[in-house]
Amino acid sequence: MSRFDEPLTKALDPKTAKLLHSVLGLETVGDLLRHYPRRYAERGELTTLDALEVDEHVTVVGEVSRLMRKPMRNRGGTWLEVEVTDGNRNKIYLSFFGRGSHVAETRLKTGKRGMFAGKVGLFAKRWQMSHPEFELFEDEAASAEEFATAPVPIYPAGKDLTPWAIRRAIGVVLDTLGPLEDPLPAALRSRHRLTDLGEALVAIHRPKDFADVQRARDRLKFDEAFVLQAVLLQRRNASAAWPAKPRPRASSGLLTDFDARLPWSLTEGQAAVGEEIAADLALSHPMHRLLQGEVGAGKTVVALRAMLQVVDAGGQAALLAPTEVLAQQHHRSISAMLGDLAQGGMFGGTAVSLLTGSMNTAARRSALLDAASGTAGIVVGTHALLQEHVQFADLGLVVVDEQHRFGVEQRDALREKAGGGRPHVLVMTATPIPRTVAMTVFGDLEVSTLSQLPSGRAPITTHVVPAAEKPHFLERTWERVREEVGLGRQAYIVCPRIGDLEGDEGDLTVADDERRPPLAVLEVAEMLASGPLAGLRVAVLHGKLAPEEKDAIMRSFTRGEVDVLVATTVIEVGVDVPNSSVMIIMDADRFGVSQLHQLRGRVGRGGLPGLCLLVTEFPEGTAARMRLDAVAATLDGFELSRVDLEQRREGDVLGAAQSGKKSSLKLLQLLRDEDVIETARGEAAALLAEDPSLENYRPLRAEIVRLLVDEKADYLEKT
């Protein structure tokens, strides 16, 4: 009998177990049984081919409509082209060469239906697959009568591993599976009319009909929501039990002086959120709050006011940034906003120190001393702040900017530096988050939202530039850059790659050896400086430059000494140059929706109208182009976050790898399953109130342990 925790190497033949591990990251029987079908096929229903995307590994259900032998170019012999239709005039063409072409010709006949799996390409406006794996429905082991009603599971697969091979492996472990302990208490299952775990797993992998599928999905969805909410609520309860030194607002001090010097009034949202944070800081247990807001909503000012409150109360604040460019930007902007209050000493202010990994020895030693002695009330840094030898005199507040770049261990390492008790924690993100995602991803944090932009923000116009279809649009793009520079303004040009085929710095959504390499900063900058932008002052910025060089380039750009900055996504967040009015994003289809929205937010910050141009070679109607059209259609980050989530695949919503490897959310859809999440959260809260350590619910406790042990569950890192 197989057990849920049994390695696949014991339950299956070595070759299959190795493939499941290398392609899908599956290691145990439980991992395999939780690899649920992406969809189901049934006789008479074909895949709609107009939803395909270039370079995807897909499985299509289609009907063979024609076979054609064609001569090989430049050499003897022939190859086989098979035309497959979806029944709606859409076609995909399968190519077979050599011996494989004769095998395919023997088995594939006009009118035959089956499943075809491989990587999709687009050539001469025709969808194509080269040497796809295939299985005809008549090859199914099930009887024709059974197949007439039973849905056929189609699993997320990959290169060298077909959906039907996965189905057979699952069949082997289902046939030998022993009794399962159910993590959901019987009373809870009864209340919500949920089937037990064993029945649900059989039904989702071997459904007799679609009613079976729905019952199984209802149960397994609830599992995902319930276990995750239990984990998050346990974390929240544990955090609340830790002591923290209260940091109440002083009647006078740095914060009062800072507010008096602000050249503008806080927005209503900034003031309200500031009061929430101030109240949290005054408590004797640590604040754990998420501050989210639109690009340019003024989160930095809110965070700085919280830091000053802590400094007034005798403590220190640390601001953790994901990149050196952003850390340097924060250090400059905080120092500028504080003015002489940032000089400390006789001026009655507090020193603001910067600590990054690549500072020279003298500067690093000085920053370490300022932090350890308490001279620096505010310390801004990168991952260098997490190192063991970095000490603080009295760390009272940790501000984490762009939280999704840091993991649990990194955040906790900084929290442990507080000494007596825990510091208060403020997490900032400029990626707006829908309510159900906030409730799930950041379920152990209180959430504050800034949706109101400060006055003086100019609108940003966004257009898609179809470079392949309309080359003259790209020519016009460079003319617009020259026009803006002629008006005394500046421009950003963002590329996905540095140059010389180094790794990308961005969150690329499409990358494959068969496509041309992504456009590179060094190549594009050289092309522009000697071509369409000749005569303009062009500089480059990327993550592999020395810190002093990056800082010098950003300072030059800020002072207006550079007209055009060609950069990677190191400028994605936090960079604030009010005179910049144009953002050109090359190969924009290679970036995610949220990242494009962040990049766009670098312009329109100084009262000047902003222009963002998204350059792509993808044709109209493709998924990549539709994603860009969605960004161009709205400036509402919350709306775009929904678009972003709706376009992601199972297991990717919470930030796991795009293949969905090892994510525990396979079925739960955060935008559509709000009622399931809310119900599961309520049930988990009631259960933990009754039994905080889950002593009487050992199967649930074991499931939570399994979830926490999985180091690849990226969504837990976000909390």
Secondary structure, DSSP 8 states (H G I E B T S, - for coil): -B-TT-BHHHHS-HHHHHHHHHHH---BHHHHHTS--SEEE-TT----GGG--TT-EEEEEEEEEEEEEEE-TTSSSEEEEEEEE-SSS-EEEEEE-HHHHHHHHHH--TT-EEEEEEEEEEETTEEEEES-EEEEGGG-SS-HHHHHHS-EEE---BTTB-HHHHHHHHHHHHHHB-----SS-HHHHHHTT---HHHHHHHHHS-SSHHHHHHHHHHHHHHHHHHHHHHHHHHHHHHHHS--------SSSHHHHHHHH-SS---HHHHHHHHHHHHHHTSSS--EEEEEE-TTS-HHHHHHHHHHHHHHTT-EEEEE-SSHHHHHHHHHHHHHHHGGGGS-GGGS--EEEEE-TT--HHHHHHHHHHHHHT-EEEEEESGGGGSTT---SSEEEEEEESGGGS-HHHHHHHHGGG-SS--EEEEEESS---HHHHHHHTTTSEEEEE----TT---EEEEEEETTT-HHHHHHHHHHHHHHHHTT-EEEEE-SB-STT----S-BS---TTS----BHHHHHHHHHTTTTTTS-EEEE-TTS-HHHHHHHHHHHHTT--SEEEE-GGGSSS---TTEEEEEETTGGGB-HHHHHHHHTTSS-SSS-EEEEEEE---TTSHHHHHHHHHHH---HHHHHHHHHHHS-TTTTTT--TT-TT-S-SS--TTT-HHHHHHHHHHHHHHHHH-TT-TT-HHHHHHHHHHHH-TT-HHHHT-
